Amino acid sequence: STVGGNLNATATTGNLTDNNVLTVGGTASFTTANANDNIVVNQLAATGAVDVHTNGATGDATVVNAAALVLGTSAVGGNLNATATTGNLTDSGVATVGGTASFTTANADDDILVDQLAATGLVDVQTTGDATVVNTIALGLDTSTVGGNLNATATTGNLTDNNVLTVG
């Protein structure tokens, strides 16, 4: 499917998924209204910011964008997995995550910059470029691989590594 402008998609009951390539010329917003339903948009090609909203402790969200991924203000009750297949992965608003958060750039030397994160679970980053993670609470880093520099900040609370961090 192709949407020339902005897309707002809501599943009132059940999961929200894409079955084919979804091209969006503007911003894309995905919401599951029912508790513990998931969002899986892993064939997305959005040029604008993408935000996701789930309810419940197991309401997970997976976003894979074919270009750079700008994560807009989001609230995920469960785990968040975000991937930019070509281009950088950044945030333009606070991403609140009740579970774990995983950020990946698939293209060589692309960077991750998520400096408005509020994740209660472990956070991992996978990139051949640089990665910057700023969490508004304690930051627990999970197994991560960063080809360049890693900058990690917990604005309140401890900063810990829970598994192997491979940097540069």
ZINORJO-V277111 format. One record per backbone hydrogen bond with DSSP energy under -0.5 kcal/mol. NH is the residue of the N-H (numbers start at 0). CO is the residue of the C=O. Records with the same first field share a line. If there is no record, write none. Layout:
NH=CO + CO
//
This chain:
2=22
6=26
8=28
10=30
11=9
15=37
16=14
17=39
21=42
22=0 + 20
23=21 + 44
24=2
25=4
27=48
28=6
29=50
30=8
31=52
32=10 + 30
33=10
35=54
36=33
38=59
39=15
40=61
41=39
43=63
44=21
46=23
47=25
49=69
50=27
52=29
53=74
54=33
58=55
59=57
60=78
61=38
62=80
63=40
64=82
65=43
68=87
69=67
70=68 + 89
71=49 + 69
73=93
74=51
75=95
76=74
77=58
79=99
80=60
81=101
82=62
83=103
84=64 + 82
88=110
89=68 + 87
90=112
91=70
92=70
94=115
95=73 + 93
96=94 + 117
97=75
98=77
100=121
101=79
102=123
103=81
104=125
105=83
106=83
109=106
111=129
112=88
113=131
114=112
116=133
117=94
119=96
120=98
122=139
123=100
125=102
126=144
128=109
130=148
131=111
132=150
133=113
134=152
135=116
138=157
139=137
140=138 + 159
141=122
143=163
144=124
145=165
146=126
147=128
150=130
152=132
154=134 + 152
159=138 + 157
161=140 + 159
162=140
165=143 + 163
166=164
167=145
//
